[in-house]
Amino acid sequence: MPKIVSSSIVSSSDHTVQPEDQRRALHVYYCLCSEFLLVIDADLRVLPRRRTDNAIIVSNTKRTYKLTAEFNNAVVLQRKEGYEKQYRYHCPRCQLLVAYETTENRKSGPFTYIVDSALTEVQGRPPPNAIQDVSVAV
């Protein structure tokens, strides 16, 4: 008589994370065009921000994350303190600027910066501060 071998995989996505499990929870973020771009071990809303451009500071030594944005170009910006060279990462689908670093090789510097309002937690829904009200005076 032949042996019957079976296996099963159970997957659960319980969004009711308990406070003690919050530290271990992974957070997923999407581009405004709904492309998956970032999975990280921290909520972006609680990470520190840069004073110069309000970008979210992700520590390359303290955080575990995967950013699927593609390197596009390097630009030099003039700041009050001098000049800053940014190595920019864009969404592979719509080319929106989503992140940058100040070193040439990915994750080789101390920080990766996520552009303010470039990512959303809910696929297909922009964050509240992504769309600015532009009033035109007539």
DSSP file with accessible surface (Angstrom, degrees, kcal/mol):
  #  RESIDUE AA STRUCTURE BP1 BP2  ACC     N-H-->O    O-->H-N    N-H-->O    O-->H-N    TCO  KAPPA ALPHA  PHI   PSI    X-CA   Y-CA   Z-CA
    1    1 A M              0   0  226      0, 0.0     2,-0.1     0, 0.0     0, 0.0   0.000 360.0 360.0 360.0 132.2    0.0    0.0    0.0
    2    2 A P        -     0   0  117      0, 0.0     2,-0.3     0, 0.0     0, 0.0  -0.369 360.0-117.0 -71.5 147.8    1.5    3.4   -1.0
    3    3 A K        -     0   0  197     -2,-0.1     2,-0.6     1,-0.0     0, 0.0  -0.612  20.0-139.2 -81.3 143.3    2.3    5.9    1.7
    4    4 A I        -     0   0  162     -2,-0.3     2,-0.5     2,-0.0    -1,-0.0  -0.918  19.8-172.5-105.8 119.7    0.5    9.2    1.7
    5    5 A V        +     0   0  133     -2,-0.6     2,-0.3     2,-0.0    -2,-0.0  -0.952   9.5 170.1-113.7 128.9    2.7   12.2    2.5
    6    6 A S        -     0   0  107     -2,-0.5     2,-0.3     2,-0.0    -2,-0.0  -0.970  11.2-175.4-136.3 154.0    1.1   15.5    3.0
    7    7 A S        -     0   0  118     -2,-0.3     2,-0.4     2,-0.0    -2,-0.0  -0.983   5.1-164.8-143.8 153.8    2.3   18.9    4.3
    8    8 A S        -     0   0  104     -2,-0.3     2,-0.5     2,-0.0    -2,-0.0  -0.988   9.2-150.0-140.9 150.8    0.5   22.1    4.9
    9    9 A I        -     0   0  163     -2,-0.4     2,-0.5     2,-0.0    -2,-0.0  -0.983  10.2-156.7-122.0 130.3    1.6   25.7    5.5
   10   10 A V        -     0   0  132     -2,-0.5     2,-0.4     2,-0.0    -2,-0.0  -0.931   9.7-172.5-110.2 126.4   -0.4   28.0    7.6
   11   11 A S        -     0   0  115     -2,-0.5     2,-0.4     2,-0.0    -2,-0.0  -0.964   3.2-177.1-119.3 134.7   -0.1   31.7    7.1
   12   12 A S        -     0   0   99     -2,-0.4     2,-0.5     2,-0.1    -2,-0.0  -0.992  16.7-170.2-133.4 136.3   -1.6   34.3    9.3
   13   13 A S        +     0   0   93     -2,-0.4     2,-0.8     3,-0.0    -2,-0.0  -0.766  16.1 174.7-124.1  84.2   -1.7   38.0    9.1
   14   14 A D        -     0   0  104     -2,-0.5    -2,-0.1     1,-0.1     0, 0.0  -0.823  13.2-169.4 -92.3 111.5   -3.1   39.2   12.4
   15   15 A H        +     0   0  168     -2,-0.8     2,-1.5     1,-0.2    -1,-0.1   0.469  65.5  92.7 -83.3  -0.2   -2.9   43.0   12.4
   16   16 A T        -     0   0   91     -3,-0.0     2,-0.3     2,-0.0    -1,-0.2  -0.623  63.1-176.1 -92.7  76.6   -3.7   43.2   16.1
   17   17 A V        -     0   0   60     -2,-1.5     5,-0.1     1,-0.1    -2,-0.1  -0.597  22.7-126.8 -77.6 130.5   -0.1   43.2   17.3
   18   18 A Q    >>  -     0   0   98     -2,-0.3     3,-1.2     1,-0.1     4,-0.8  -0.429  24.4-110.6 -73.3 151.7    0.2   43.2   21.1
   19   19 A P  G >4 S+     0   0  100      0, 0.0     3,-0.8     0, 0.0     4,-0.4   0.866 118.7  52.8 -54.4 -37.5    2.4   45.9   22.6
   20   20 A E  G 34 S+     0   0  108      1,-0.2     3,-0.3     2,-0.1     4,-0.2   0.777 110.7  48.3 -72.2 -21.3    5.2   43.4   23.6
   21   21 A D  G X> S+     0   0   60     -3,-1.2     3,-0.9     1,-0.2     4,-0.8   0.531  86.9  89.6 -90.8  -7.4    5.3   42.1   20.0
   22   22 A Q  G X< S+     0   0   78     -4,-0.8     3,-0.7    -3,-0.8    -1,-0.2   0.860  81.5  57.8 -59.9 -35.4    5.4   45.6   18.5
   23   23 A R  G 34 S+     0   0  192     -4,-0.4    -1,-0.3    -3,-0.3    -2,-0.1   0.808 111.7  41.3 -65.4 -30.0    9.2   45.6   18.6
   24   24 A R  G <4 S+     0   0  172     -3,-0.9    -1,-0.2    -4,-0.2    -2,-0.2   0.505  90.2 111.1 -96.9  -5.8    9.4   42.5   16.5
   25   25 A A    <<  -     0   0   20     -4,-0.8     2,-0.4    -3,-0.7    -3,-0.0  -0.430  62.4-134.6 -72.6 143.5    6.6   43.4   14.0
   26   26 A L        -     0   0  118     -2,-0.1     2,-0.4    15,-0.0    15,-0.2  -0.805  14.1-148.6 -97.1 141.2    7.6   44.2   10.4
   27   27 A H  E     -A   40   0A  23     13,-3.4    13,-2.3    -2,-0.4     2,-0.4  -0.922   6.4-153.2-112.8 133.9    6.1   47.3    8.7
   28   28 A V  E     -A   39   0A  54     -2,-0.4     2,-0.3    11,-0.2    11,-0.2  -0.877  11.2-170.9-110.4 136.8    5.4   47.3    5.0
   29   29 A Y  E     -A   38   0A   8      9,-3.0     8,-2.1    -2,-0.4     9,-2.0  -0.959   3.5-159.3-131.2 147.6    5.4   50.6    3.0
   30   30 A Y  E     -AB  36 120A  49     90,-3.2    90,-2.7    -2,-0.3     6,-0.2  -0.866  23.1-109.3-123.1 156.3    4.3   51.3   -0.6
   31   31 A C  E >   - B   0 119A   0      4,-3.0     3,-2.0    -2,-0.3    93,-0.5  -0.283  43.0-101.3 -71.5 166.7    5.0   54.0   -3.1
   32   32 A L  T 3  S+     0   0   66     86,-0.6    -1,-0.1     1,-0.3    87,-0.1   0.768 126.1  59.0 -63.8 -20.8    2.2   56.4   -4.0
   33   33 A C  T 3  S-     0   0   35      2,-0.1    -1,-0.3    92,-0.1    90,-0.0   0.362 123.9-105.7 -88.1   5.5    1.7   54.4   -7.2
   34   34 A S  S <  S+     0   0   30     -3,-2.0     2,-0.3     1,-0.3    -2,-0.1   0.466  71.9 144.8  84.3   7.3    1.1   51.2   -5.0
   35   35 A E        -     0   0   64      1,-0.1    -4,-3.0    -5,-0.0     2,-0.3  -0.580  56.4-115.4 -76.7 133.2    4.5   49.6   -5.7
   36   36 A F  E     +A   30   0A  79     -2,-0.3    -6,-0.2    -6,-0.2     3,-0.1  -0.528  50.7 153.8 -66.8 127.7    5.9   47.7   -2.7
   37   37 A L  E     +     0   0A   0     -8,-2.1    31,-2.9     1,-0.3    32,-0.4   0.661  48.0  31.2-128.8 -30.2    9.1   49.5   -1.7
   38   38 A L  E     -AC  29  67A   1     -9,-2.0    -9,-3.0    29,-0.2     2,-0.4  -0.993  38.7-179.8-145.2 134.9   10.1   49.0    2.0
   39   39 A V  E     +AC  28  66A  35     27,-1.7    27,-2.5    -2,-0.4     2,-0.3  -0.998  26.3 166.6-127.1 130.8    9.8   46.5    4.7
   40   40 A I  E     -AC  27  65A   0    -13,-2.3   -13,-3.4    -2,-0.4    25,-0.2  -0.976  45.9-123.2-145.5 156.3   11.3   47.6    8.0
   41   41 A D  S    S+     0   0   32     23,-1.7     2,-0.3    -2,-0.3   -16,-0.1   0.254  91.8  56.7 -87.0  14.0   11.4   46.6   11.7
   42   42 A A  S    S-     0   0   10    -15,-0.2     2,-0.5    22,-0.2   -15,-0.2  -0.978  87.3-106.4-142.3 155.1   10.1   50.0   12.9
   43   43 A D    >>  -     0   0   21     -2,-0.3     3,-1.6     1,-0.1     4,-0.5  -0.692  26.3-142.3 -79.3 125.5    7.2   52.3   12.3
   44   44 A L  G >4 S+     0   0    8     -2,-0.5     3,-0.8     1,-0.3    -1,-0.1   0.791  96.0  68.3 -61.9 -25.6    8.4   55.2   10.2
   45   45 A R  G 34 S+     0   0  166      1,-0.2    -1,-0.3    11,-0.1    -2,-0.0   0.739 102.3  45.0 -67.1 -21.6    6.1   57.6   12.2
   46   46 A V  G <4 S+     0   0  111     -3,-1.6    -1,-0.2     2,-0.1    -2,-0.2   0.501  91.0 100.6-101.9  -3.1    8.3   57.1   15.3
   47   47 A L  S << S-     0   0   18     -3,-0.8    11,-0.1    -4,-0.5    -3,-0.0  -0.470  81.9 -97.6 -79.9 153.6   11.7   57.4   13.7
   48   48 A P        -     0   0   82      0, 0.0     9,-3.0     0, 0.0     2,-0.3  -0.204  36.4-139.0 -68.2 162.4   13.6   60.8   13.9
   49   49 A R  B     -D   56   0B  89      7,-0.2     7,-0.2    64,-0.0     2,-0.2  -0.908  15.2-109.8-123.9 151.6   13.5   63.3   11.1
   50   50 A R     >  -     0   0   42      5,-2.7     4,-1.3    -2,-0.3     5,-0.0  -0.524  16.8-142.7 -74.9 143.3   16.1   65.6    9.5
   51   51 A R  T  4 S+     0   0  252     -2,-0.2    -1,-0.1     1,-0.2    -2,-0.0   0.813  95.1  60.2 -74.9 -29.6   15.8   69.3   10.3
   52   52 A T  T  4 S-     0   0   56      1,-0.2    -1,-0.2     3,-0.1    -2,-0.0   0.904 131.3  -4.0 -69.2 -42.8   16.9   70.3    6.7
   53   53 A D  T  4 S-     0   0   53      2,-0.1    63,-0.4     0, 0.0    -2,-0.2   0.288  90.8-112.2-137.8   9.9   14.1   68.5    4.7
   54   54 A N     <  +     0   0   72     -4,-1.3    -3,-0.1     1,-0.2     2,-0.1   0.690  60.6 159.6  64.3  19.7   12.0   66.6    7.2
   55   55 A A        -     0   0    1     61,-0.1    -5,-2.7    60,-0.1     2,-0.4  -0.425  47.1-107.1 -71.0 149.6   13.2   63.3    5.8
   56   56 A I  E     -DE  49 114B  11     58,-2.8    58,-2.5    -7,-0.2     2,-0.6  -0.641  30.2-135.6 -80.3 131.0   12.9   60.2    8.0
   57   57 A I  E     - E   0 113B  32     -9,-3.0     2,-0.6    -2,-0.4    56,-0.2  -0.788  19.6-171.8 -93.7 119.0   16.2   59.0    9.3
   58   58 A V  E     - E   0 112B   2     54,-2.8    54,-2.5    -2,-0.6     2,-0.4  -0.949  20.1-136.1-110.7 117.4   16.7   55.2    9.1
   59   59 A S  E  >  - E   0 111B  20     -2,-0.6     4,-1.6    52,-0.2    52,-0.2  -0.580   4.9-154.3 -74.8 127.2   19.9   54.1   10.9
   60   60 A N  T  4 S+     0   0   26     50,-2.6    -1,-0.1    -2,-0.4    51,-0.1   0.636  94.7  44.0 -76.2 -12.1   21.8   51.5    8.9
   61   61 A T  T  4 S+     0   0  122     49,-0.5    -1,-0.2     3,-0.1    50,-0.1   0.731 120.4  35.5-101.4 -27.2   23.3   50.0   12.0
   62   62 A K  T  4 S+     0   0  165      2,-0.0     2,-0.3     0, 0.0    -2,-0.2   0.669 108.6  65.2-100.3 -21.8   20.3   49.8   14.3
   63   63 A R     <  -     0   0   77     -4,-1.6     2,-0.5     2,-0.0    -5,-0.0  -0.793  63.4-146.9-108.1 148.5   17.4   49.0   11.8
   64   64 A T        +     0   0  104     -2,-0.3   -23,-1.7     2,-0.0     2,-0.3  -0.968  40.3 143.1-109.8 123.4   16.8   46.0    9.7
   65   65 A Y  E     -C   40   0A  17     -2,-0.5     2,-0.4   -25,-0.2   -25,-0.2  -0.985  42.7-141.3-156.6 162.0   15.1   46.8    6.4
   66   66 A K  E     -C   39   0A 125    -27,-2.5   -27,-1.7    -2,-0.3     2,-0.5  -0.981  16.2-169.6-130.8 117.7   14.8   46.1    2.7
   67   67 A L  E     -C   38   0A   6     -2,-0.4   -29,-0.2   -29,-0.2   -30,-0.1  -0.942   6.0-171.3-109.0 119.9   14.4   48.9    0.3
   68   68 A T        +     0   0   47    -31,-2.9   -30,-0.1    -2,-0.5    -1,-0.1   0.295  45.3 121.1 -96.8  10.4   13.5   47.9   -3.3
   69   69 A A        -     0   0    3    -32,-0.4     2,-0.4    22,-0.1    22,-0.2  -0.351  61.3-121.7 -68.9 154.8   13.9   51.3   -4.8
   70   70 A E  E     -F   90   0B 104     20,-2.7    20,-3.0    -2,-0.0     2,-0.1  -0.807  19.7-109.2-104.4 143.0   16.5   51.7   -7.6
   71   71 A F  E     +F   89   0B 109     -2,-0.4    18,-0.2    18,-0.2     3,-0.1  -0.435  42.8 166.2 -65.7 135.0   19.5   54.0   -7.7
   72   72 A N  E     -     0   0B  71     16,-2.6     2,-0.3     1,-0.4    -1,-0.2   0.748  49.5 -32.3-118.5 -53.5   18.8   56.7  -10.2
   73   73 A N  E     -F   88   0B  64     15,-0.7    15,-2.8     2,-0.0    -1,-0.4  -0.970  46.0-114.8-161.3 171.8   21.2   59.6   -9.9
   74   74 A A  E     -F   87   0B  44     -2,-0.3     2,-0.3    13,-0.2    13,-0.2  -0.957  30.5-175.2-118.2 137.5   23.4   61.7   -7.7
   75   75 A V  E     -F   86   0B  36     11,-2.4    11,-3.1    -2,-0.4     2,-0.5  -0.948  20.6-136.1-129.9 155.0   22.8   65.4   -7.1
   76   76 A V  E     -F   85   0B  94     -2,-0.3     2,-0.4     9,-0.2     9,-0.2  -0.955  23.5-167.3-111.9 123.8   24.6   68.1   -5.2
   77   77 A L  E     -F   84   0B  51      7,-3.3     7,-2.7    -2,-0.5     2,-0.6  -0.876  19.4-128.4-111.2 144.9   22.4   70.4   -3.1
   78   78 A Q  E     -F   83   0B 149     -2,-0.4     5,-0.3     5,-0.2     2,-0.2  -0.806  32.4-179.7 -92.1 123.5   23.3   73.7   -1.6
   79   79 A R  E >   -F   82   0B  50      3,-4.1     3,-1.1    -2,-0.6   -27,-0.0  -0.696  44.2-100.9-112.0 171.7   22.5   73.8    2.1
   80   80 A K  T 3  S+     0   0  210      1,-0.3     3,-0.1    -2,-0.2    -1,-0.1   0.868 124.8  46.8 -60.3 -35.9   22.9   76.6    4.7
   81   81 A E  T 3  S-     0   0  152      1,-0.1     2,-0.4    -3,-0.0    -1,-0.3   0.475 129.2 -82.9 -85.0  -6.1   26.0   74.8    6.0
   82   82 A G  E <  S-F   79   0B  29     -3,-1.1    -3,-4.1     2,-0.0     2,-0.3  -1.000  74.3 -21.4 142.9-139.5   27.5   74.2    2.6
   83   83 A Y  E     -F   78   0B 170     -2,-0.4     2,-0.4    -5,-0.3    -5,-0.2  -0.814  45.2-163.4-113.2 152.0   26.9   71.5    0.0
   84   84 A E  E     -F   77   0B  27     -7,-2.7    -7,-3.3    -2,-0.3     2,-0.5  -0.998  10.0-148.0-135.1 130.7   25.4   68.0    0.3
   85   85 A K  E     -F   76   0B 103     -2,-0.4     2,-0.5    -9,-0.2    -9,-0.2  -0.865  17.4-164.6 -99.1 125.8   25.7   65.2   -2.2
   86   86 A Q  E     -F   75   0B   3    -11,-3.1   -11,-2.4    -2,-0.5     2,-0.7  -0.940  15.6-152.8-114.1 131.8   22.7   62.9   -2.3
   87   87 A Y  E     -FG  74 101B  27     14,-3.2    14,-1.8    -2,-0.5     2,-0.3  -0.911  31.9-147.7 -99.7 109.3   22.6   59.5   -4.0
   88   88 A R  E     -FG  73 100B  53    -15,-2.8   -16,-2.6    -2,-0.7   -15,-0.7  -0.590  15.4-158.2 -95.8 143.8   18.9   59.2   -4.9
   89   89 A Y  E     -FG  71  99B   7     10,-3.2     9,-2.4    -2,-0.3    10,-1.7  -0.954  14.5-168.0-118.7 131.8   16.7   56.1   -5.0
   90   90 A H  E     -FG  70  97B  21    -20,-3.0   -20,-2.7    -2,-0.4     7,-0.2  -0.819  32.7 -92.3-119.5 157.5   13.5   56.1   -7.0
   91   91 A C     >  -     0   0    0      5,-2.3     4,-1.8    -2,-0.3   -22,-0.1  -0.463  31.6-139.2 -63.4 131.7   10.4   53.9   -7.4
   92   92 A P  T  4 S+     0   0   39      0, 0.0    -1,-0.1     0, 0.0   -23,-0.1   0.739  98.5  45.5 -69.3 -17.3   11.1   51.3  -10.2
   93   93 A R  T  4 S+     0   0  156      3,-0.1    -2,-0.0     1,-0.1    -3,-0.0   0.914 132.3   9.6 -90.7 -49.2    7.5   51.7  -11.4
   94   94 A C  T  4 S-     0   0   59      2,-0.1    -1,-0.1   -59,-0.0    -3,-0.0   0.448  90.6-123.7-115.3  -3.1    6.8   55.5  -11.4
   95   95 A Q     <  +     0   0   89     -4,-1.8     2,-0.2     1,-0.2   -26,-0.0   0.666  51.1 160.6  67.9  19.6   10.3   57.0  -10.8
   96   96 A L        -     0   0   62      1,-0.1    -5,-2.3    -6,-0.1     2,-0.4  -0.521  48.5-111.7 -69.3 136.2    9.1   58.9   -7.7
   97   97 A L  E     +G   90   0B  38     -7,-0.2    -7,-0.2    -2,-0.2     3,-0.1  -0.569  50.0 159.3 -67.7 121.5   12.0   60.0   -5.5
   98   98 A V  E     +     0   0B   1     -9,-2.4    17,-2.2    -2,-0.4     2,-0.3   0.637  55.5   2.3-119.5 -24.4   11.6   57.9   -2.3
   99   99 A A  E     -GH  89 114B   0    -10,-1.7   -10,-3.2    15,-0.3    -1,-0.4  -0.981  52.4-168.7-157.3 165.2   14.9   57.8   -0.5
  100  100 A Y  E     -GH  88 113B   3     13,-2.2    13,-2.9    -2,-0.3     2,-0.3  -0.981   5.8-156.6-155.4 161.0   18.5   59.0   -0.6
  101  101 A E  E     -G   87   0B   0    -14,-1.8   -14,-3.2    -2,-0.3    11,-0.1  -0.902  21.4-135.5-131.5 165.4   21.9   58.4    1.1
  102  102 A T  S    S+     0   0   52      9,-0.5     2,-0.3    -2,-0.3   -17,-0.2   0.338  87.3  67.8-105.2   4.8   24.9   60.6    1.5
  103  103 A T  S    S-     0   0   39      8,-0.2   -16,-0.1   -16,-0.1     6,-0.1  -0.916  83.3-124.5-121.9 154.4   27.4   57.8    0.5
  104  104 A E  S    S+     0   0  132     -2,-0.3     2,-0.4     2,-0.1    -1,-0.1   0.893  90.4  62.5 -68.4 -42.9   27.7   56.2   -2.8
  105  105 A N  S >  S-     0   0  113      1,-0.1     3,-2.0     2,-0.0     4,-0.4  -0.713  97.3-100.8 -90.7 136.1   27.2   52.5   -1.9
  106  106 A R  T 3  S-     0   0   90     -2,-0.4    -1,-0.1     1,-0.3    -2,-0.1  -0.216 101.2  -1.6 -58.2 133.6   23.8   51.5   -0.5
  107  107 A K  T 3  S+     0   0   93     -4,-0.1    -1,-0.3     4,-0.1     5,-0.1   0.612  98.9 113.2  61.3  16.0   23.8   51.1    3.3
  108  108 A S    <   +     0   0   72     -3,-2.0    -2,-0.1    -5,-0.1    -1,-0.1   0.730  67.1  62.7 -86.8 -20.4   27.5   51.9    3.6
  109  109 A G  S    S-     0   0   10     -4,-0.4   -49,-0.1     2,-0.2     3,-0.0  -0.326 100.2 -98.9 -93.1-178.8   26.9   55.2    5.4
  110  110 A P  S    S+     0   0   72      0, 0.0   -50,-2.6     0, 0.0   -49,-0.5   0.817  97.1  28.0 -72.8 -27.9   25.3   55.7    8.8
  111  111 A F  E     -E   59   0B  74    -52,-0.2    -9,-0.5   -51,-0.1     2,-0.4  -0.948  52.1-154.3-138.2 154.7   21.8   56.6    7.5
  112  112 A T  E     -E   58   0B   0    -54,-2.5   -54,-2.8    -2,-0.3     2,-0.5  -0.977  26.0-144.9-118.1 137.6   19.3   56.2    4.8
  113  113 A Y  E     -EH  57 100B  22    -13,-2.9   -13,-2.2    -2,-0.4     2,-0.5  -0.915   3.0-152.4-110.4 126.6   16.8   59.0    4.4
  114  114 A I  E     -EH  56  99B   3    -58,-2.5   -58,-2.8    -2,-0.5   -15,-0.3  -0.854  28.9-115.7 -96.5 125.1   13.2   58.4    3.4
  115  115 A V    >   -     0   0   38    -17,-2.2     3,-1.8    -2,-0.5     4,-0.4  -0.338  38.3 -98.0 -63.3 135.6   11.6   61.4    1.7
  116  116 A D  T 3  S+     0   0   49    -63,-0.4    -1,-0.1     1,-0.3   -61,-0.1  -0.304 102.9   0.7 -57.4 129.7    8.7   62.9    3.6
  117  117 A S  T 3  S+     0   0   23      2,-0.1    -1,-0.3    -3,-0.1    -2,-0.1   0.605  97.2 113.8  67.7  15.9    5.3   61.7    2.3
  118  118 A A  S <  S+     0   0    4     -3,-1.8   -86,-0.6   -20,-0.2     2,-0.3   0.728  71.3  48.8 -86.5 -21.8    6.8   59.4   -0.4
  119  119 A L  E     -B   31   0A  16     -4,-0.4     2,-0.3   -88,-0.2   -88,-0.2  -0.874  63.5-165.1-121.6 153.8    5.6   56.2    1.2
  120  120 A T  E     -B   30   0A  10    -90,-2.7   -90,-3.2    -2,-0.3     4,-0.1  -0.961  22.4-143.1-134.5 150.9    2.3   54.9    2.6
  121  121 A E  S    S+     0   0   74     -2,-0.3     2,-0.6   -92,-0.2   -93,-0.1   0.744  90.7  64.3 -81.7 -25.9    1.3   52.0    4.7
  122  122 A V  S >  S-     0   0   65      3,-0.4     3,-2.0   -92,-0.1    -1,-0.1  -0.895  91.5-122.9-105.5 117.0   -2.0   51.4    2.9
  123  123 A Q  T 3  S+     0   0  112     -2,-0.6   -91,-0.1     1,-0.3    -2,-0.1  -0.333  94.6  12.4 -60.4 127.7   -1.5   50.4   -0.7
  124  124 A G  T 3  S+     0   0   51    -93,-0.5    -1,-0.3     1,-0.1   -92,-0.1   0.424 107.4  96.0  87.1   0.2   -3.3   52.8   -3.1
  125  125 A R    <   -     0   0  162     -3,-2.0    -3,-0.4   -91,-0.0    -1,-0.1  -0.961  67.6-138.6-126.3 117.3   -3.9   55.5   -0.5
  126  126 A P        -     0   0   55      0, 0.0    -6,-0.1     0, 0.0    -8,-0.1  -0.344  31.5 -99.1 -69.8 152.3   -1.5   58.4   -0.2
  127  127 A P    >   -     0   0   22      0, 0.0     3,-2.0     0, 0.0     4,-0.5  -0.325  38.3-105.9 -64.9 156.5   -0.6   59.6    3.3
  128  128 A P  T 3  S+     0   0  135      0, 0.0     3,-0.4     0, 0.0     0, 0.0   0.831 119.0  46.9 -56.1 -34.3   -2.6   62.7    4.5
  129  129 A N  T 3  S+     0   0   83      1,-0.2     3,-0.0     3,-0.1   -13,-0.0   0.360  89.5  86.7 -92.9   9.4    0.4   65.1    4.1
  130  130 A A  S <  S+     0   0   28     -3,-2.0     2,-0.6     1,-0.2    -1,-0.2   0.840  84.7  55.0 -77.1 -32.6    1.3   63.8    0.6
  131  131 A I  S    S-     0   0  132     -4,-0.5     2,-0.3    -3,-0.4    -1,-0.2  -0.906  76.7-157.1-108.2 118.0   -1.0   66.1   -1.3
  132  132 A Q        -     0   0  157     -2,-0.6     2,-0.7    -3,-0.0    -3,-0.1  -0.713  21.1-117.4 -95.9 143.5   -0.7   69.8   -0.5
  133  133 A D        -     0   0  145     -2,-0.3     2,-0.7     1,-0.0    -1,-0.0  -0.681  29.4-165.5 -79.7 116.1   -3.4   72.3   -1.1
  134  134 A V        -     0   0  112     -2,-0.7     2,-0.5     2,-0.0    -1,-0.0  -0.907   3.0-160.5-107.5 109.9   -2.2   74.8   -3.7
  135  135 A S        -     0   0  101     -2,-0.7     2,-0.6     2,-0.0    -2,-0.0  -0.770   5.3-150.3 -91.9 131.0   -4.4   77.8   -3.8
  136  136 A V        -     0   0  121     -2,-0.5     2,-0.4     2,-0.0    -2,-0.0  -0.890   8.8-141.1-104.4 121.7   -4.2   79.9   -6.9
  137  137 A A              0   0  103     -2,-0.6    -2,-0.0     1,-0.0     0, 0.0  -0.674 360.0 360.0 -81.9 130.1   -4.9   83.6   -6.5
  138  138 A V              0   0  184     -2,-0.4    -1,-0.0     0, 0.0    -2,-0.0  -0.780 360.0 360.0-106.2 360.0   -6.9   85.0   -9.4
